[in-house]
Amino acid sequence: MRRRGGGARPAAASDAPPPPTSWDDAANLLKLGRVTASKLAVRGGPGAEHTVWDEILFDDVVTVYGLVEGQALQPYNAMWCNIGGGYVYSSFLQPVVEVFNPVEEVGNGFWGGITVPYVDSREAPRADAPVSARLYYHSVLWVRERAQDDAGQWWYRLDSRRSRQLIFWTPADAVRRIPEAEFAPIRPDAPDKRIRVDLDAQLLTAYEGEEVVLRQRISSGARFIARAAGLDYRTRPGSYRVTIKRPSTHMVGGVSDLDAYDLPGVPWVTFFDYTGLAIHGTYWHNDYGRPRSHGCVHVPRRSRSGSSAGPAPPPPIATSRSTPTSSGAAPRSLCVSGSAMLTLGDLFHLPQVDALVAQMAAGEPGLVVVAGLDLRPESASPAAGSGLLPSGRATIFRILMREFLAADEALRATVVTEDRSVVRLSRQLRDRVEFAQVRPPYSYRHLITVTAGRQPGLLVVDHLTAETAPAALEAAQRGVRVLSQLDTVFRGVGVVRHLLDLGVTRAQLGGLAWVVAVQRLAALCPACREPLAPSPAQLERLHRLYPDLDALRMSLHTEAGGAPDRGQALTFFHAPGCHECGRSGRKGDVAVFDIFRAGADADLLAQPSALPAAVYALQLALLGHLALQDVLQFEEDEFRRVYNQFVASERAMAEANAAVERKLVELEAANRVLEQRTRALVSLQEFGQALISSTDLDELAARVCHHARDLCGADRAILYFQHAASAEVEVLAVAGWEPELLHQRLAAGPAFGGVTGAEPVVFNRWPPGIQPRNPDVEGAALRAGLCAPLIAEGRRVGVMVLHATRKSAFAPGEVALLQTFAHQAALAIQRAELIEQLQTKVAQLQAAQAELAQKERMERELELARQVQQSVLPRRFPYVPGYRFAARNEPARQVGGDFYDVIRLDDDHFGVAVADVSDKGMPAALYMALTRSLLLAEARRERSPRTTLTNVNQLLLELGEPNMFVTVFYGVVACSARRLTYTRAGHDRPLLLRGGRSQSWAGAASRLGCSTGKC
């Protein structure tokens, strides 16, 4: 990265970068960020209040170690990037990676995307050519041709499609070929496509019918007007039809130098209409969710479901024609509106539902249950034929939660769940919800009880079970509003009975407030739907089922805005079938609601629903969504669908059990065969590992011999081994033969006779070295024999001879197994022999090294002793007028025990000492130093040589080593009298040289440091 300026910052342990946090679109790659502002402050923490440590400039690339939440400097974005040297605001740091790609054949051309932070394109395919433009990560352009420069580097020529004078020659490894699947429509044949863009929540949602196929954060809706230029940059809400979908390899715009832009490689564009409003990708910012842009809808790279890693275009949008509903609704087209998430308004429903949901959201305490049955996995396939559609319970559950939060801006909710994805909220509502996640050791019941004690505005429990239902109702009885869902086929009073089956008591049912049951039925095909007048029998049955049929019809017309006509005949619909619905007469589905409100004083088990499902289905039939037969047989069809679901589940379970049992029998038979075949192989592998780890040759040979015998079912085995450079073989191991045969040596010829190859051969003779015996005396005849050569690295190191006494031949599999084992054993034996030889050499080397080390230690000790001795011997003698001193020391070896000294006692006296310490080396040198120190100290205290040496002797007995001694000649010279007084403590007699003659002086004394004798 390029870093410029900035003040010094303190070094701290906290500066160490944390583990990397993945960018959304660059998993498992090094995360980088490119600066998109002119300069960006690097601060000591995630907020503007922290000290600025440094600055990074436009197009600087930094490593991003993680994202943290901090101060929101811009709307909708409070994320900061940790770049190791501090924190920078993420809105101005584009997430990038650095990926290099293989060079491909261009052919007729292909779409390519930039996969590095940025790359400079050139006017010619060479590195020294002038720069034509800078292309950034996620740029998408058309690759027209390729070329190779003199240095061997490949270049792609990219087409800007704006000006032929602008030439983009780009290094080829920075461009990834975009597969066609990444910019193909998600499902091109799906009808009724529409896109909804929420400018407040900055969210794009793509629908196919009522199904959400894509949901993506965007950046759009800039909130400013360039009045001087007369331009309104705000995104205009409304409904638009997609008219053009094409790539845009170059975007140029702006009205001044301040807002002008020239952007090559913008990834893909879809125009809503001819005004220029468009959806397109961006590569110049990171803060999706922030309302900006010049009217267009910006989408990030990961807006394509199922796209692979790497830069990909935003979602292609294919237009489609849609059929108006019976109520005359306008065709669905691309719509820019204000709904953040899926609401009741996005689902077709009757107006009564809105009124009842508004009452639920009014804030009344109690349990609201959303009930419905979702398909079981085993009966979800078309072959199951149950006819039961997913109820959509989870969708209604989420919608109700959002409705409750939207009705009261001060309301806060707590969600008790194992999976946080059970609820989906917009960004505005997310801050008002906290999660109590169920994890050991905390249970659902515990968390519900604890959370209810805090009196939250709304307690959401993800599902009702025998564990959670009693706790949820107890919380509701304590005045908490509770929302949950129940997987059941029942509705209304049936849900109440289901709760009793879960273990809820009748007293706890007092906490129940609402039950919203939902199921989905196949709707009539709008393409072939036709009016149908009911027959008299059908009318009679309708009036019997719905006594207030006329009132229901009148209220339905009133709510639809029509004029009620009591005399108008009832009209229903049917669909004979067409190509649009596959001749089935059904296309799509519609939700049927049953809303039950628990009365405070009424018997819940006898209370009807406020909006019964049968009545709701009748009204749907009057509107043309359901057939008359669906209403007349509503209960029977529901029972049939549930029964079919049950039968399909039972049938699928029985078939699965039968298949499992058949597979189990097959597996057991195969497993027995496999065990027989693999037992030996597994044993062989394990023993092979043991052979490799063994280093003792005799132990290894014994294990080889015994295992080989067991492996092929032999009774006796003997292993002959030939040592390297030896003409003899040695019986290294036996199994089934007498141990006395071990280590017997034989000529190699008889032992290897007849064995020439690497495979085992038949050997029906007595083994070499074993005398033939009478089978009657022996007790068993040798019926079958094998001789397996042991060959390692092309050299025969021995043979194994195996015999069986109870079978006439060895099976081919046993022979093959023995051959494999023999090869492993030969290598292991050779290895063990080499290790044994190496251990011998190592022992010899260690002994030589020890001897050498001992010698080196002695020499070092002698050298140290010599240094100590030389430091003890005087380098200069004191100046005494009228006297001269000379001394020379020549040790017989590297170090000796002699020392001498001249000691100035006073102006008229000086002492002369000559001594010899017993032993040699460091102990003698240290003893010499001790003696000299004691002599110096005592000589200055006493003028008498005898007294001086007596005191030194006493001190040496106390301080010195008991097995060491020193001999000393010590004399004191009186200068004025020219008189020498001396004492000899065991030292050689001194010689006086005078007039060319020598004279030996008398005197006898004991050695110093001895425990007996006197000086």
Order of alpha helices (4+ residues) and beta strands (2+ residues): beta-beta-beta-beta-beta-beta-beta-beta-beta-beta-beta-beta-beta-beta-beta-beta-beta-beta-beta-beta-beta-beta-beta-beta-beta-beta-beta-beta-alpha-beta-alpha-beta-alpha-beta-alpha-beta-alpha-beta-alpha-beta-beta-alpha-alpha-beta-beta-alpha-alpha-alpha-alpha-beta-beta-beta-alpha-beta-alpha-beta-beta-alpha-beta-beta-alpha-alpha-beta-beta-beta-beta
